[in-house]
Amino acid sequence: MGLPLLSVIVFTPVAGAAVLMFLRSDDAVRWTALAVTILDLALCIAMLASFDTTTHAMQFTERRLWVPALGITYALGIDGISALFVFLTALLGSICVLASWVVIDRKVKAFMVSLLSMQALMLGVFCALDLFLFYVFWEAMLIPMYLIIGVWGGEGRVYAAFKFFLYTLAGSLLFLIGVIVLYFNGGETFDILALTAQDLPFPVQSWLFFAFLIAFAVKVPMVPVHTWLPDVHVQAPTAGSIILAGVLLKMGAYGFLRFSLPMLPEASVYYSTLMLSLSALAIVYGGLLALAQDDLKKLVAYSSISHMGFVTLGIFALNLRGLEGGILQMFNHGVTTGALFLFVGLIYERTHTRSIADYGGLMKAAPVYTAFLALFTLSSMALPGTNSFVGELLVLSGGFAANLAVGAPAVFGALLGAAYLLGMYRKVALGPASVGVRFKIRDVNAREMVAILPLAVLVLWVGLYPKPFLNIIDVSVKHLLAQVHDKGSGQ
């Protein structure tokens, strides 16, 4: 069998969290947490290096009986759809530790244990091949994230954490009902691959589609179940916002890819116009809300709603360009928006204000900071040469091919993105120097540069040479589309 690589990747953070429990020094806790996340990242890079891009089959699979009476197994595996997100989760984990090095100065051990536990559970979601195991990982994520927001967040942290918990728990309960219905209608198995091969009646598919839609839409989040996101982002510590934007929002879109499309193909095709319309609404609505913000963190939070609208637009275009663009844009959004939240956190540490009006002239005070901020701002607005341009171009191309009516709102949403992002950068970096913060700014230090550089490299790498990333997802996407259209044409 060889080394169970995925189990090692998933449970390395758990082992690290256990070690942290026996450490007394905060510095020792920080360095150990960083070492654990770097080790996990190295394992993920090794996994990607040996990943076979020529097959759609699950790789590095592990399968052991867990609850035989119910057919529940401990089953892990990845394909081209999940591989990039395993890597992204591990990368952002180490960046979160670096971002929290100074700003988290109380209950450091508890924070790092929560962070490592969160990383393990997120990795489990992307690797699980058993529906029950997936649900365990999916639901358990609520606990450490609730603690990260509620204990180490801002003044309104308790309200934000409670709102996050209620919204996501409501979606999870619907998902659980859907899982039970799927279990009894799919041969009484939780095996994801076996369930994918089932042909469910269209009425059952329709019911499950909407149950899963609500659960996944809350996570994305899609309009109108998006209202928890800005509150949580504003109150969460920097690491919490990076995790939320970089990985957690991807869980909903990943659910559509792993469950809705392959298991419910007829319903996915039938309701694709509805999903495209909701996606176009999110793109424009999120952009308009971002344009109206004077709080830097809220602006980035609302931009996430708009950008994730492009992701769901690409997914439900149900063509090769759209789907590949949607998946690539999921990865790009994790890189770029994770970086923007990191930059918001860095400037907040220095000024203790998020009001855009309080900033100005940062280019003179912190030239390195503003140079990298420019790169990630241009990436977020999908400038050619950056990662988001490739993904957004594929999404728009696939969206127009699927439905011309949603193309125009999506393009308008992209223009809104340029307006609020360039407006933000002009005020923060190029505007007149603000008296309130002029003398309080220092440029990025070595620790902060270590956190910034990997994200900057990915922005340029994907933007200038996206082929290796598209190769990873290409065969799996083609197989998924074949499943959808072969079965979905029956409606």
C-alpha positions, 0 to 999 in steps of 0.5 A: 500500500505504501505511505498513506500520504493523504492521511499524513497530510490531513492529520499532521496538523492534528499531531502538531496541535497535540504537541502544542498542548505540552508547550509552555512558551508562546514563542515555542508554540509559534515556531512549532505551529509554523514548522508543522504547517510548513511540513504539511505544505511540503507534503502537499507539494510532494503530492502535486509533484507525483500527481498524474494529470492524465487520468480522472481517477482518484489518486492516493486512495485509502479505504478502510471500514469504519462503521460496517453496519451502515456501510461507512468507510474511512476513504480518502482520495483526490482528483484534479478537482480537489488537488489544487485546493489541498495545496492551497489550504496548506499554503494559507495555513502557514501564511496564517501562522505568520500573519498571527505572529505578533497580533495574537498576543493572548491565549496563543496556544489555544489560537494555534491549536484552533488554527491547526485543527481548522486546517486538518478539517479543511484538508479532510473535506477536500480528500474525503471519498465517503459522504458521511466522513465528508459531513463529519469534516464539513460540520466539525469546521464550525467549531474552530472557526467559531472560536477563532472569530468569537475569542480573538475577533474584534469588539463585535466578535460574539455577534459575528461568531453567533451569526456565522454559526447559525447560518452555516449550521442551518445550511449543514442541517439541510445538507444532512437531510439531503445526505440521508435521502441520498443514502436511502435512494442510492443503494444505502451507501455513503461511497461518493463514487458509488453514489455518482454512478447511481441514476436517481429519479428526477423528482428526487434529484430536484429535491436534493438539488435544492437541499444541497443548493441552500447548504452550499449557497450559504458557504459560497455565499450566494445572494441572498444568504450572504449577509453573514459574510461582511460581519464575520470578515470585519470582526475576525482576526487576520488569520480568520479572514484569510482562512474564510476567504481563501478556503471556507468560501470554496467549500460551497463551490466544491460541494456543487462540483463534487455532489450536485453536478455528478450525482444530480446531473438532470437537475443540474442541467434543468436548473442551470439557468436559475444558477446562472441568474443567481451568479450574475446577481451576485457579481453585480450586487457584490460589486455595487456593495463593494463600491459603496464601502468606506471600510477597507475590510468590508470592501474586500469582503463584498468583493468576495461575493462578486468574485465567487459569483464568477466561480458559480457562473463558470460551474453552471455554464456546464461547458469546458471553458466555464468549468475550468475557469470556475475551478481555476478562479476558485484557486485564484480567489483564494490566493488574491483575496487571501493576500488582500485580507493579509494586507488589510491586517498588516495596515490595521496592525500599524494604524488600528483603523480600517477607514479608507478615509484615514489612509493616504500617501502610503506609497511614500511611507511604505513603498514595498507594501504599496507595490505588492498591494498594487499587484494584488489589487490588479490581480483582483480586477483581473488585469492581463498578466495576473492569475485572475485574468486567465480564470475570469476570461475562461468564465466569461467565455463559457458564460457567454457560450451558455447564456448570452443574457448573463454575459452582460451583467458579468462584464458589468460586474468586472467593470465595477471591480475595476472601479472600486479596486482602483478607487481604493488603491488611489485613496490609500496609496496615492492620495494626499498624506493623512495626518492621522496615520502619516507617522505611524506606518512602517514598511513590511519586515522580513516575516511579513515578506515571507508570507507575501512572496508565495502569493505574489509568485502564484499571481504571476505564475498562473497569470503568465503560465497557467498551463501546469494548473490547467493540466491538473484539472483538465482531465477531471473536468472533462470527465465530470462534464461527460457525466453531467451531459450523458445523464443530464440529457435524459430530462 
